[in-house]
Amino acid sequence: MIEAIAGVLILLGAAFTFIAALGLVRLPDIFTRMHASTKAGVLGSSLILIAGGILFADGAVWARVIAAIFFLLLTAPIAAHMIGRASLDDKHRPKLQKPSD
Amino acid sequence: MSGAEFLSLAIDLSFAIIMASIALGFYRIAKGPTFGDRVVALDMMTMSIMAFCGLFAVFADDPSFLDPAIVLALIGFLTTLALARFAERREHRDDNEGDAE
């Protein structure tokens, strides 16, 4: 039962990682690409690390898993904000809606 | 299908999916029109490799492979921060960011 839950978590994490990569390739400009990569990247690696914690079922492993996830959740918004601010200028604006012409 | 069989199948499938994600990230790094696109792709690849480390810890049944995931989270954050600062400073120097690479 534990192994089935961990397997589902691992598959979900891999799927989210693939969605992030797909968004990185398919979306039109850097701001939408950033949205795909940071959000789904954090979710994908967090789910796989949680699956590892469930499988090993050890206090030291859980501590490492929680530290890694906490660090990811803390730093991903900061990094995304800095990249977004650095790439925002007169020529590169977010495309908020489709051009009507 | 027992739990252990499902887990090993999920691990094998997830290895392939994460490899494909890293390949797509490489595509965006090679093609990406602006500097920010490349940094975002690098960030996504760092998170994918973190997921790969967690997956390999489960695959090898050895929790010491979780430590590189924490180190990668640290290094990825610092890399993104430094590159964002670099892009912000370079933007003030020259205007044609698109073909600066």
N, CA and C atoms of all chains as a GROMACS GRO file, in nm:
protein
  606
    1MET      N    1   0.084  -0.120   0.000
    1MET     CA    2   0.000   0.000   0.000
    1MET      C    3   0.087   0.125   0.000
    2ILE      N    4   0.189   0.126   0.090
    2ILE     CA    5   0.283   0.238   0.095
    2ILE      C    6   0.351   0.254  -0.041
    3GLU      N    7   0.388   0.139  -0.099
    3GLU     CA    8   0.459   0.145  -0.227
    3GLU      C    9   0.369   0.197  -0.338
    4ALA      N   10   0.240   0.161  -0.333
    4ALA     CA   11   0.148   0.212  -0.436
    4ALA      C   12   0.134   0.363  -0.424
    5ILE      N   13   0.120   0.413  -0.300
    5ILE     CA   14   0.107   0.559  -0.281
    5ILE      C   15   0.233   0.629  -0.331
    6ALA      N   16   0.350   0.573  -0.294
    6ALA     CA   17   0.475   0.635  -0.339
    6ALA      C   18   0.486   0.632  -0.491
    7GLY      N   19   0.442   0.521  -0.553
    7GLY     CA   20   0.447   0.513  -0.700
    7GLY      C   21   0.360   0.619  -0.764
    8VAL      N   22   0.239   0.640  -0.708
    8VAL     CA   23   0.151   0.743  -0.763
    8VAL      C   24   0.214   0.881  -0.748
    9LEU      N   25   0.275   0.907  -0.630
    9LEU     CA   26   0.340   1.038  -0.609
    9LEU      C   27   0.455   1.058  -0.708
   10ILE      N   28   0.532   0.951  -0.731
   10ILE     CA   29   0.645   0.962  -0.824
   10ILE      C   30   0.595   0.991  -0.965
   11LEU      N   31   0.489   0.920  -1.006
   11LEU     CA   32   0.437   0.945  -1.141
   11LEU      C   33   0.383   1.086  -1.154
   12LEU      N   34   0.312   1.134  -1.048
   12LEU     CA   35   0.259   1.271  -1.052
   12LEU      C   36   0.372   1.373  -1.062
   13GLY      N   37   0.478   1.351  -0.984
   13GLY     CA   38   0.591   1.443  -0.988
   13GLY      C   39   0.656   1.446  -1.124
   14ALA      N   40   0.675   1.328  -1.184
   14ALA     CA   41   0.735   1.324  -1.318
   14ALA      C   42   0.646   1.393  -1.418
   15ALA      N   43   0.512   1.374  -1.403
   15ALA     CA   44   0.420   1.439  -1.496
   15ALA      C   45   0.429   1.591  -1.484
   16PHE      N   46   0.438   1.641  -1.360
   16PHE     CA   47   0.448   1.786  -1.342
   16PHE      C   48   0.580   1.840  -1.400
   17THR      N   49   0.688   1.762  -1.382
   17THR     CA   50   0.815   1.805  -1.440
   17THR      C   51   0.805   1.813  -1.591
   18PHE      N   52   0.737   1.716  -1.650
   18PHE     CA   53   0.724   1.717  -1.796
   18PHE      C   54   0.636   1.832  -1.842
   19ILE      N   55   0.530   1.863  -1.763
   19ILE     CA   56   0.445   1.978  -1.798
   19ILE      C   57   0.527   2.107  -1.794
   20ALA      N   58   0.616   2.117  -1.695
   20ALA     CA   59   0.702   2.236  -1.687
   20ALA      C   60   0.788   2.247  -1.812
   21ALA      N   61   0.849   2.136  -1.855
   21ALA     CA   62   0.935   2.140  -1.973
   21ALA      C   63   0.855   2.173  -2.098
   22LEU      N   64   0.733   2.116  -2.105
   22LEU     CA   65   0.647   2.142  -2.221
   22LEU      C   66   0.609   2.290  -2.227
   23GLY      N   67   0.576   2.347  -2.109
   23GLY     CA   68   0.543   2.489  -2.106
   23GLY      C   69   0.662   2.575  -2.144
   24LEU      N   70   0.781   2.531  -2.102
   24LEU     CA   71   0.903   2.606  -2.135
   24LEU      C   72   0.925   2.610  -2.285
   25VAL      N   73   0.889   2.502  -2.355
   25VAL     CA   74   0.913   2.498  -2.499
   25VAL      C   75   0.800   2.565  -2.575
   26ARG      N   76   0.675   2.548  -2.529
   26ARG     CA   77   0.561   2.584  -2.611
   26ARG      C   78   0.510   2.726  -2.588
   27LEU      N   79   0.528   2.783  -2.469
   27LEU     CA   80   0.464   2.912  -2.439
   27LEU      C   81   0.534   3.027  -2.511
   28PRO      N   82   0.464   3.137  -2.536
   28PRO     CA   83   0.515   3.235  -2.631
   28PRO      C   84   0.626   3.327  -2.581
   29ASP      N   85   0.621   3.379  -2.458
   29ASP     CA   86   0.726   3.474  -2.417
   29ASP      C   87   0.779   3.437  -2.279
   30ILE      N   88   0.880   3.511  -2.232
   30ILE     CA   89   0.953   3.466  -2.113
   30ILE      C   90   0.867   3.466  -1.989
   31PHE      N   91   0.768   3.555  -1.979
   31PHE     CA   92   0.691   3.563  -1.855
   31PHE      C   93   0.600   3.442  -1.840
   32THR      N   94   0.538   3.397  -1.950
   32THR     CA   95   0.456   3.276  -1.941
   32THR      C   96   0.544   3.153  -1.922
   33ARG      N   97   0.663   3.154  -1.983
   33ARG     CA   98   0.754   3.040  -1.964
   33ARG      C   99   0.796   3.029  -1.818
   34MET      N  100   0.819   3.148  -1.754
   34MET     CA  101   0.857   3.150  -1.614
   34MET      C  102   0.746   3.094  -1.528
   35HIS      N  103   0.623   3.128  -1.562
   35HIS     CA  104   0.507   3.077  -1.488
   35HIS      C  105   0.506   2.925  -1.493
   36ALA      N  106   0.525   2.867  -1.611
   36ALA     CA  107   0.523   2.721  -1.623
   36ALA      C  108   0.639   2.659  -1.548
   37SER      N  109   0.759   2.710  -1.570
   37SER     CA  110   0.877   2.638  -1.518
   37SER      C  111   0.885   2.644  -1.367
   38THR      N  112   0.864   2.759  -1.304
   38THR     CA  113   0.883   2.765  -1.159
   38THR      C  114   0.774   2.689  -1.086
   39LYS      N  115   0.648   2.713  -1.123
   39LYS     CA  116   0.540   2.651  -1.046
   39LYS      C  117   0.545   2.499  -1.057
   40ALA      N  118   0.548   2.449  -1.180
   40ALA     CA  119   0.543   2.304  -1.197
   40ALA      C  120   0.675   2.238  -1.160
   41GLY      N  121   0.786   2.309  -1.175
   41GLY     CA  122   0.913   2.251  -1.135
   41GLY      C  123   0.919   2.225  -0.985
   42VAL      N  124   0.872   2.325  -0.906
   42VAL     CA  125   0.871   2.307  -0.761
   42VAL      C  126   0.780   2.191  -0.723
   43LEU      N  127   0.660   2.188  -0.783
   43LEU     CA  128   0.564   2.083  -0.748
   43LEU      C  129   0.619   1.945  -0.786
   44GLY      N  130   0.683   1.935  -0.904
   44GLY     CA  131   0.733   1.805  -0.949
   44GLY      C  132   0.841   1.750  -0.857
   45SER      N  133   0.943   1.832  -0.828
   45SER     CA  134   1.050   1.775  -0.745
   45SER      C  135   1.002   1.756  -0.601
   46SER      N  136   0.910   1.840  -0.550
   46SER     CA  137   0.860   1.821  -0.414
   46SER      C  138   0.787   1.688  -0.402
   47LEU      N  139   0.702   1.655  -0.501
   47LEU     CA  140   0.626   1.530  -0.492
   47LEU      C  141   0.718   1.410  -0.492
   48ILE      N  142   0.823   1.414  -0.576
   48ILE     CA  143   0.915   1.300  -0.582
   48ILE      C  144   0.993   1.287  -0.451
   49LEU      N  145   1.034   1.402  -0.393
   49LEU     CA  146   1.106   1.395  -0.265
   49LEU      C  147   1.016   1.343  -0.154
   50ILE      N  148   0.886   1.382  -0.154
   50ILE     CA  149   0.793   1.332  -0.054
   50ILE      C  150   0.776   1.181  -0.068
   51ALA      N  151   0.772   1.134  -0.194
   51ALA     CA  152   0.763   0.988  -0.216
   51ALA      C  153   0.885   0.919  -0.157
   52GLY      N  154   1.004   0.978  -0.172
   52GLY     CA  155   1.124   0.921  -0.111
   52GLY      C  156   1.112   0.916   0.041
   53GLY      N  157   1.061   1.026   0.101
   53GLY     CA  158   1.043   1.028   0.246
   53GLY      C  159   0.947   0.921   0.294
   54ILE      N  160   0.836   0.902   0.219
   54ILE     CA  161   0.740   0.798   0.258
   54ILE      C  162   0.804   0.660   0.250
   55LEU      N  163   0.882   0.636   0.145
   55LEU     CA  164   0.939   0.501   0.125
   55LEU      C  165   1.046   0.470   0.229
   56PHE      N  166   1.134   0.569   0.260
   56PHE     CA  167   1.240   0.539   0.356
   56PHE      C  168   1.187   0.539   0.499
   57ALA      N  169   1.082   0.622   0.526
   57ALA     CA  170   1.016   0.625   0.658
   57ALA      C  171   1.116   0.637   0.772
   58ASP      N  172   1.201   0.740   0.761
   58ASP     CA  173   1.308   0.758   0.859
   58ASP      C  174   1.313   0.905   0.898
   59GLY      N  175   1.339   0.933   1.024
   59GLY     CA  176   1.337   1.071   1.069
   59GLY      C  177   1.439   1.159   1.000
   60ALA      N  178   1.562   1.106   0.982
   60ALA     CA  179   1.667   1.186   0.918
   60ALA      C  180   1.631   1.215   0.773
   61VAL      N  181   1.572   1.116   0.705
   61VAL     CA  182   1.534   1.137   0.564
   61VAL      C  183   1.422   1.240   0.555
   62TRP      N  184   1.324   1.230   0.645
   62TRP     CA  185   1.216   1.329   0.643
   62TRP      C  186   1.271   1.470   0.667
   63ALA      N  187   1.369   1.481   0.759
   63ALA     CA  188   1.426   1.614   0.786
   63ALA      C  189   1.489   1.670   0.660
   64ARG      N  190   1.563   1.586   0.587
   64ARG     CA  191   1.626   1.635   0.464
   64ARG      C  192   1.523   1.672   0.359
   65VAL      N  193   1.420   1.588   0.347
   65VAL     CA  194   1.316   1.614   0.246
   65VAL      C  195   1.245   1.745   0.277
   66ILE      N  196   1.209   1.764   0.406
   66ILE     CA  197   1.137   1.887   0.441
   66ILE      C  198   1.227   2.009   0.424
   67ALA      N  199   1.356   1.995   0.457
   67ALA     CA  200   1.448   2.107   0.437
   67ALA      C  201   1.458   2.144   0.289
   68ALA      N  202   1.469   2.042   0.202
   68ALA     CA  203   1.481   2.071   0.058
   68ALA      C  204   1.354   2.137   0.007
   69ILE      N  205   1.236   2.087   0.047
   69ILE     CA  206   1.110   2.144  -0.004
   69ILE      C  207   1.091   2.285   0.049
   70PHE      N  208   1.123   2.306   0.178
   70PHE     CA  209   1.110   2.439   0.236
   70PHE      C  210   1.201   2.538   0.163
   71PHE      N  211   1.323   2.493   0.134
   71PHE     CA  212   1.416   2.582   0.065
   71PHE      C  213   1.366   2.615  -0.076
   72LEU      N  214   1.314   2.513  -0.145
   72LEU     CA  215   1.259   2.537  -0.279
   72LEU      C  216   1.145   2.637  -0.275
   73LEU      N  217   1.051   2.615  -0.180
   73LEU     CA  218   0.935   2.703  -0.173
   73LEU      C  219   0.976   2.845  -0.136
   74LEU      N  220   1.084   2.857  -0.059
   74LEU     CA  221   1.130   2.989  -0.016
   74LEU      C  222   1.199   3.063  -0.131
   75THR      N  223   1.279   2.990  -0.212
   75THR     CA  224   1.365   3.059  -0.307
   75THR      C  225   1.305   3.072  -0.446
   76ALA      N  226   1.213   2.984  -0.486
   76ALA     CA  227   1.162   2.990  -0.623
   76ALA      C  228   1.092   3.122  -0.654
   77PRO      N  229   1.006   3.177  -0.565
   77PRO     CA  230   0.945   3.307  -0.597
   77PRO      C  231   1.046   3.419  -0.608
   78ILE      N  232   1.150   3.416  -0.522
   78ILE     CA  233   1.250   3.523  -0.526
   78ILE      C  234   1.324   3.520  -0.659
   79ALA      N  235   1.367   3.399  -0.699
   79ALA     CA  236   1.441   3.387  -0.824
   79ALA      C  237   1.354   3.427  -0.942
   80ALA      N  238   1.227   3.384  -0.941
   80ALA     CA  239   1.138   3.419  -1.053
   80ALA      C  240   1.116   3.569  -1.057
   81HIS      N  241   1.100   3.631  -0.942
   81HIS     CA  242   1.079   3.776  -0.938
   81HIS      C  243   1.200   3.850  -0.995
   82MET      N  244   1.320   3.804  -0.956
   82MET     CA  245   1.440   3.875  -1.003
   82MET      C  246   1.458   3.860  -1.152
   83ILE      N  247   1.433   3.738  -1.205
   83ILE     CA  248   1.446   3.719  -1.350
   83ILE      C  249   1.341   3.801  -1.424
   84GLY      N  250   1.219   3.802  -1.370
   84GLY     CA  251   1.114   3.879  -1.436
   84GLY      C  252   1.146   4.027  -1.439
   85ARG      N  253   1.198   4.079  -1.328
   85ARG     CA  254   1.231   4.222  -1.323
   85ARG      C  255   1.347   4.253  -1.416
   86ALA      N  256   1.444   4.159  -1.425
   86ALA     CA  257   1.560   4.185  -1.510
   86ALA      C  258   1.522   4.184  -1.657
   87SER      N  259   1.422   4.102  -1.695
   87SER     CA  260   1.391   4.091  -1.838
   87SER      C  261   1.277   4.182  -1.879
   88LEU      N  262   1.226   4.264  -1.789
   88LEU     CA  263   1.116   4.355  -1.823
   88LEU      C  264   1.175   4.488  -1.869
   89ASP      N  265   1.156   4.521  -1.995
   89ASP     CA  266   1.197   4.652  -2.043
   89ASP      C  267   1.098   4.699  -2.150
   90ASP      N  268   1.136   4.800  -2.225
   90ASP     CA  269   1.041   4.860  -2.318
   90ASP      C  270   1.001   4.764  -2.430
   91LYS      N  271   1.096   4.678  -2.470
   91LYS     CA  272   1.066   4.590  -2.582
   91LYS      C  273   1.001   4.460  -2.538
   92HIS      N  274   1.028   4.416  -2.416
   92HIS     CA  275   0.974   4.288  -2.370
   92HIS      C  276   0.870   4.314  -2.261
   93ARG      N  277   0.744   4.324  -2.303
   93ARG     CA  278   0.635   4.337  -2.207
   93ARG      C  279   0.557   4.206  -2.207
   94PRO      N  280   0.489   4.173  -2.094
   94PRO     CA  281   0.406   4.053  -2.096
   94PRO      C  282   0.289   4.071  -2.192
   95LYS      N  283   0.262   3.966  -2.269
   95LYS     CA  284   0.146   3.969  -2.358
   95LYS      C  285   0.024   3.931  -2.276
   96LEU      N  286  -0.048   4.032  -2.228
   96LEU     CA  287  -0.158   4.003  -2.137
   96LEU      C  288  -0.279   3.945  -2.208
   97GLN      N  289  -0.299   3.981  -2.334
   97GLN     CA  290  -0.410   3.924  -2.409
   97GLN      C  291  -0.368   3.908  -2.553
   98LYS      N  292  -0.448   3.828  -2.626
   98LYS     CA  293  -0.415   3.806  -2.766
   98LYS      C  294  -0.437   3.934  -2.847
   99PRO      N  295  -0.349   3.963  -2.942
   99PRO     CA  296  -0.373   4.080  -3.027
   99PRO      C  297  -0.502   4.064  -3.104
  100SER      N  298  -0.579   4.174  -3.115
  100SER     CA  299  -0.714   4.161  -3.169
  100SER      C  300  -0.714   4.164  -3.321
  101ASP      N  301  -0.604   4.204  -3.385
  101ASP     CA  302  -0.607   4.213  -3.531
  101ASP      C  303  -0.589   4.077  -3.598
  102MET      N  304  -0.139  -0.676  -1.002
  102MET     CA  305  -0.006  -0.613  -0.991
  102MET      C  306   0.020  -0.572  -0.846
  103SER      N  307   0.129  -0.617  -0.793
  103SER     CA  308   0.157  -0.585  -0.652
  103SER      C  309   0.215  -0.445  -0.641
  104GLY      N  310   0.227  -0.400  -0.514
  104GLY     CA  311   0.274  -0.265  -0.493
  104GLY      C  312   0.417  -0.244  -0.539
  105ALA      N  313   0.503  -0.344  -0.513
  105ALA     CA  314   0.645  -0.328  -0.550
  105ALA      C  315   0.663  -0.326  -0.701
  106GLU      N  316   0.585  -0.407  -0.773
  106GLU     CA  317   0.593  -0.406  -0.920
  106GLU      C  318   0.551  -0.270  -0.974
  107PHE      N  319   0.440  -0.218  -0.918
  107PHE     CA  320   0.392  -0.087  -0.963
  107PHE      C  321   0.496   0.020  -0.936
  108LEU      N  322   0.562   0.010  -0.819
  108LEU     CA  323   0.663   0.111  -0.784
  108LEU      C  324   0.780   0.106  -0.883
  109SER      N  325   0.828  -0.013  -0.915
  109SER     CA  326   0.944  -0.021  -1.005
  109SER      C  327   0.906   0.025  -1.146
  110LEU      N  328   0.782  -0.005  -1.187
  110LEU     CA  329   0.735   0.045  -1.317
  110LEU      C  330   0.728   0.197  -1.317
  111ALA      N  331   0.674   0.254  -1.206
  111ALA     CA  332   0.663   0.400  -1.196
  111ALA      C  333   0.801   0.464  -1.200
  112ILE      N  334   0.899   0.399  -1.132
  112ILE     CA  335   1.034   0.457  -1.130
  112ILE      C  336   1.094   0.457  -1.270
  113ASP      N  337   1.079   0.345  -1.342
  113ASP     CA  338   1.136   0.337  -1.477
  113ASP      C  339   1.073   0.440  -1.570
  114LEU      N  340   0.939   0.451  -1.561
  114LEU     CA  341   0.869   0.548  -1.646
  114LEU      C  342   0.911   0.690  -1.612
  115SER      N  343   0.925   0.718  -1.482
  115SER     CA  344   0.958   0.854  -1.441
  115SER      C  345   1.099   0.893  -1.482
  116PHE      N  346   1.191   0.795  -1.480
  116PHE     CA  347   1.326   0.825  -1.531
  116PHE      C  348   1.319   0.874  -1.675
  117ALA      N  349   1.242   0.804  -1.758
  117ALA     CA  350   1.231   0.843  -1.900
  117ALA      C  351   1.170   0.981  -1.913
  118ILE      N  352   1.063   1.007  -1.833
  118ILE     CA  353   0.993   1.136  -1.845
  118ILE      C  354   1.084   1.251  -1.803
  119ILE      N  355   1.160   1.230  -1.694
  119ILE     CA  356   1.246   1.339  -1.646
  119ILE      C  357   1.361   1.362  -1.743
  120MET      N  358   1.413   1.254  -1.803
  120MET     CA  359   1.515   1.271  -1.908
  120MET      C  360   1.461   1.355  -2.023
  121ALA      N  361   1.336   1.327  -2.064
  121ALA     CA  362   1.276   1.404  -2.173
  121ALA      C  363   1.262   1.551  -2.133
  122SER      N  364   1.226   1.576  -2.005
  122SER     CA  365   1.213   1.715  -1.960
  122SER      C  366   1.347   1.788  -1.967
  123ILE      N  367   1.454   1.717  -1.925
  123ILE     CA  368   1.586   1.782  -1.929
  123ILE      C  369   1.627   1.809  -2.074
  124ALA      N  370   1.592   1.718  -2.166
  124ALA     CA  371   1.623   1.740  -2.307
  124ALA      C  372   1.548   1.862  -2.360
  125LEU      N  373   1.421   1.877  -2.320
  125LEU     CA  374   1.344   1.994  -2.364
  125LEU      C  375   1.404   2.123  -2.307
  126GLY      N  376   1.454   2.116  -2.183
  126GLY     CA  377   1.522   2.233  -2.126
  126GLY      C  378   1.646   2.270  -2.205
  127PHE      N  379   1.722   2.166  -2.250
  127PHE     CA  380   1.840   2.192  -2.334
  127PHE      C  381   1.799   2.262  -2.463
  128TYR      N  382   1.685   2.219  -2.520
  128TYR     CA  383   1.637   2.282  -2.644
  128TYR      C  384   1.611   2.430  -2.621
  129ARG      N  385   1.548   2.463  -2.506
  129ARG     CA  386   1.517   2.604  -2.481
  129ARG      C  387   1.645   2.684  -2.454
  130ILE      N  388   1.744   2.619  -2.390
  130ILE     CA  389   1.871   2.691  -2.368
  130ILE      C  390   1.939   2.719  -2.501
  131ALA      N  391   1.937   2.622  -2.594
  131ALA     CA  392   2.004   2.641  -2.722
  131ALA      C  393   1.931   2.743  -2.806
  132LYS      N  394   1.797   2.745  -2.802
  132LYS     CA  395   1.720   2.827  -2.894
  132LYS      C  396   1.686   2.963  -2.835
  133GLY      N  397   1.648   2.963  -2.704
  133GLY     CA  398   1.592   3.078  -2.634
  133GLY      C  399   1.633   3.212  -2.687
  134PRO      N  400   1.541   3.295  -2.734
  134PRO     CA  401   1.582   3.419  -2.799
  134PRO      C  402   1.649   3.518  -2.704
  135THR      N  403   1.605   3.528  -2.580
  135THR     CA  404   1.666   3.626  -2.489
  135THR      C  405   1.748   3.555  -2.382
  136PHE      N  406   1.826   3.636  -2.311
  136PHE     CA  407   1.908   3.583  -2.202
  136PHE      C  408   1.821   3.526  -2.089
  137GLY      N  409   1.708   3.595  -2.062
  137GLY     CA  410   1.620   3.550  -1.954
  137GLY      C  411   1.561   3.413  -1.981
  138ASP      N  412   1.530   3.383  -2.108
  138ASP     CA  413   1.478   3.251  -2.142
  138ASP      C  414   1.577   3.143  -2.104
  139ARG      N  415   1.704   3.168  -2.129
  139ARG     CA  416   1.806   3.068  -2.098
  139ARG      C  417   1.818   3.048  -1.947
  140VAL      N  418   1.808   3.159  -1.872
  140VAL     CA  419   1.819   3.147  -1.726
  140VAL      C  420   1.700   3.068  -1.671
  141VAL      N  421   1.580   3.096  -1.723
  141VAL     CA  422   1.462   3.024  -1.677
  141VAL      C  423   1.475   2.876  -1.710
  142ALA      N  424   1.527   2.844  -1.829
  142ALA     CA  425   1.544   2.704  -1.867
  142ALA      C  426   1.646   2.636  -1.776
  143LEU      N  427   1.752   2.709  -1.740
  143LEU     CA  428   1.854   2.653  -1.650
  143LEU      C  429   1.792   2.624  -1.513
  144ASP      N  430   1.707   2.715  -1.465
  144ASP     CA  431   1.640   2.696  -1.337
  144ASP      C  432   1.551   2.571  -1.341
  145MET      N  433   1.475   2.557  -1.451
  145MET     CA  434   1.389   2.439  -1.464
  145MET      C  435   1.471   2.311  -1.468
  146MET      N  436   1.588   2.317  -1.536
  146MET     CA  437   1.671   2.196  -1.543
  146MET      C  438   1.728   2.161  -1.406
  147THR      N  439   1.763   2.262  -1.325
  147THR     CA  440   1.811   2.234  -1.190
  147THR      C  441   1.704   2.161  -1.109
  148MET      N  442   1.580   2.208  -1.121
  148MET     CA  443   1.473   2.142  -1.046
  148MET      C  444   1.448   2.001  -1.099
  149SER      N  445   1.460   1.983  -1.229
  149SER     CA  446   1.443   1.848  -1.285
  149SER      C  447   1.552   1.755  -1.233
  150ILE      N  448   1.674   1.806  -1.221
  150ILE     CA  449   1.782   1.720  -1.173
  150ILE      C  450   1.765   1.691  -1.025
  151MET      N  451   1.706   1.787  -0.949
  151MET     CA  452   1.669   1.757  -0.811
  151MET      C  453   1.571   1.641  -0.805
  152ALA      N  454   1.470   1.645  -0.890
  152ALA     CA  455   1.373   1.535  -0.895
  152ALA      C  456   1.443   1.405  -0.932
  153PHE      N  457   1.540   1.414  -1.023
  153PHE     CA  458   1.616   1.295  -1.063
  153PHE      C  459   1.694   1.238  -0.944
  154CYS      N  460   1.752   1.327  -0.861
  154CYS     CA  461   1.825   1.279  -0.743
  154CYS      C  462   1.732   1.205  -0.648
  155GLY      N  463   1.613   1.263  -0.621
  155GLY     CA  464   1.518   1.195  -0.534
  155GLY      C  465   1.477   1.061  -0.590
  156LEU      N  466   1.455   1.058  -0.722
  156LEU     CA  467   1.415   0.932  -0.787
  156LEU      C  468   1.526   0.829  -0.778
  157PHE      N  469   1.650   0.874  -0.794
  157PHE     CA  470   1.761   0.778  -0.789
  157PHE      C  471   1.782   0.727  -0.646
  158ALA      N  472   1.751   0.812  -0.544
  158ALA     CA  473   1.759   0.765  -0.406
  158ALA      C  474   1.660   0.651  -0.383
  159VAL      N  475   1.539   0.666  -0.440
  159VAL     CA  476   1.441   0.558  -0.426
  159VAL      C  477   1.486   0.435  -0.505
  160PHE      N  478   1.539   0.458  -0.625
  160PHE     CA  479   1.579   0.348  -0.714
  160PHE      C  480   1.693   0.267  -0.652
  161ALA      N  481   1.794   0.336  -0.594
  161ALA     CA  482   1.911   0.268  -0.539
  161ALA      C  483   1.888   0.228  -0.394
  162ASP      N  484   1.774   0.266  -0.335
  162ASP     CA  485   1.742   0.235  -0.196
  162ASP      C  486   1.850   0.288  -0.101
  163ASP      N  487   1.895   0.409  -0.129
  163ASP     CA  488   2.003   0.468  -0.051
  163ASP      C  489   1.971   0.616  -0.028
  164PRO      N  490   1.937   0.656   0.095
  164PRO     CA  491   1.895   0.794   0.116
  164PRO      C  492   2.007   0.896   0.103
  165SER      N  493   2.133   0.854   0.090
  165SER     CA  494   2.239   0.956   0.077
  165SER      C  495   2.229   1.031  -0.054
  166PHE      N  496   2.156   0.978  -0.154
  166PHE     CA  497   2.141   1.051  -0.279
  166PHE      C  498   2.045   1.168  -0.267
  167LEU      N  499   1.984   1.187  -0.146
  167LEU     CA  500   1.898   1.304  -0.127
  167LEU      C  501   1.980   1.428  -0.097
  168ASP      N  502   2.103   1.411  -0.049
  168ASP     CA  503   2.186   1.527  -0.016
  168ASP      C  504   2.219   1.612  -0.138
  169PRO      N  505   2.256   1.554  -0.254
  169PRO     CA  506   2.279   1.638  -0.372
  169PRO      C  507   2.159   1.723  -0.410
  170ALA      N  508   2.037   1.676  -0.377
  170ALA     CA  509   1.919   1.756  -0.411
  170ALA      C  510   1.920   1.887  -0.334
  171ILE      N  511   1.956   1.882  -0.204
  171ILE     CA  512   1.960   2.005  -0.125
  171ILE      C  513   2.069   2.098  -0.178
  172VAL      N  514   2.186   2.040  -0.208
  172VAL     CA  515   2.297   2.121  -0.258
  172VAL      C  516   2.259   2.185  -0.392
  173LEU      N  517   2.190   2.108  -0.477
  173LEU     CA  518   2.149   2.162  -0.607
  173LEU      C  519   2.049   2.276  -0.589
  174ALA      N  520   1.960   2.263  -0.491
  174ALA     CA  521   1.864   2.372  -0.467
  174ALA      C  522   1.939   2.499  -0.431
  175LEU      N  523   2.038   2.487  -0.344
  175LEU     CA  524   2.119   2.604  -0.305
  175LEU      C  525   2.189   2.665  -0.425
  176ILE      N  526   2.261   2.579  -0.500
  176ILE     CA  527   2.341   2.630  -0.612
  176ILE      C  528   2.253   2.688  -0.721
  177GLY      N  529   2.137   2.623  -0.745
  177GLY     CA  530   2.046   2.675  -0.847
  177GLY      C  531   1.994   2.812  -0.811
  178PHE      N  532   1.961   2.831  -0.683
  178PHE     CA  533   1.911   2.962  -0.640
  178PHE      C  534   2.019   3.069  -0.658
  179LEU      N  535   2.141   3.036  -0.615
  179LEU     CA  536   2.249   3.135  -0.627
  179LEU      C  537   2.278   3.167  -0.773
  180THR      N  538   2.277   3.063  -0.859
  180THR     CA  539   2.302   3.085  -1.002
  180THR      C  540   2.199   3.179  -1.062
  181THR      N  541   2.070   3.151  -1.032
  181THR     CA  542   1.965   3.234  -1.088
  181THR      C  543   1.977   3.378  -1.041
  182LEU      N  544   2.007   3.393  -0.912
  182LEU     CA  545   2.020   3.527  -0.855
  182LEU      C  546   2.134   3.604  -0.922
  183ALA      N  547   2.250   3.537  -0.936
  183ALA     CA  548   2.366   3.604  -0.995
  183ALA      C  549   2.342   3.639  -1.140
  184LEU      N  550   2.280   3.544  -1.216
  184LEU     CA  551   2.254   3.572  -1.357
  184LEU      C  552   2.151   3.683  -1.374
  185ALA      N  553   2.052   3.689  -1.282
  185ALA     CA  554   1.952   3.795  -1.291
  185ALA      C  555   2.018   3.931  -1.267
  186ARG      N  556   2.106   3.937  -1.167
  186ARG     CA  557   2.177   4.062  -1.142
  186ARG      C  558   2.262   4.102  -1.263
  187PHE      N  559   2.328   4.002  -1.321
  187PHE     CA  560   2.412   4.028  -1.439
  187PHE      C  561   2.328   4.082  -1.554
  188ALA      N  562   2.210   4.021  -1.578
  188ALA     CA  563   2.125   4.066  -1.688
  188ALA      C  564   2.076   4.207  -1.662
  189GLU      N  565   2.040   4.235  -1.536
  189GLU     CA  566   1.989   4.368  -1.504
  189GLU      C  567   2.095   4.475  -1.526
  190ARG      N  568   2.218   4.443  -1.490
  190ARG     CA  569   2.325   4.540  -1.506
  190ARG      C  570   2.361   4.558  -1.653
  191ARG      N  571   2.360   4.444  -1.728
  191ARG     CA  572   2.398   4.452  -1.869
  191ARG      C  573   2.294   4.528  -1.950
  192GLU      N  574   2.168   4.520  -1.906
  192GLU     CA  575   2.061   4.588  -1.978
  192GLU      C  576   2.083   4.738  -1.980
  193HIS      N  577   2.140   4.789  -1.875
  193HIS     CA  578   2.164   4.933  -1.871
  193HIS      C  579   2.278   4.973  -1.965
  194ARG      N  580   2.366   4.878  -1.994
  194ARG     CA  581   2.480   4.911  -2.079
  194ARG      C  582   2.442   4.916  -2.226
  195ASP      N  583   2.374   4.812  -2.274
  195ASP     CA  584   2.338   4.812  -2.417
  195ASP      C  585   2.190   4.777  -2.431
  196ASP      N  586   2.133   4.822  -2.540
  196ASP     CA  587   1.988   4.808  -2.556
  196ASP      C  588   1.947   4.682  -2.630
  197ASN      N  589   2.033   4.634  -2.722
  197ASN     CA  590   1.991   4.519  -2.803
  197ASN      C  591   2.021   4.390  -2.728
  198GLU      N  592   1.928   4.354  -2.637
  198GLU     CA  593   1.948   4.234  -2.556
  198GLU      C  594   1.926   4.109  -2.639
  199GLY      N  595   1.838   4.117  -2.741
  199GLY     CA  596   1.799   3.998  -2.816
  199GLY      C  597   1.916   3.931  -2.887
  200ASP      N  598   2.005   4.008  -2.947
  200ASP     CA  599   2.113   3.946  -3.022
  200ASP      C  600   2.249   3.975  -2.956
  201ALA      N  601   2.249   3.982  -2.823
  201ALA     CA  602   2.374   4.010  -2.754
  201ALA      C  603   2.457   3.885  -2.735
  202GLU      N  604   2.391   3.768  -2.743
  202GLU     CA  605   2.466   3.644  -2.716
  202GLU      C  606   2.551   3.606  -2.834
   0.00000   0.00000   0.00000
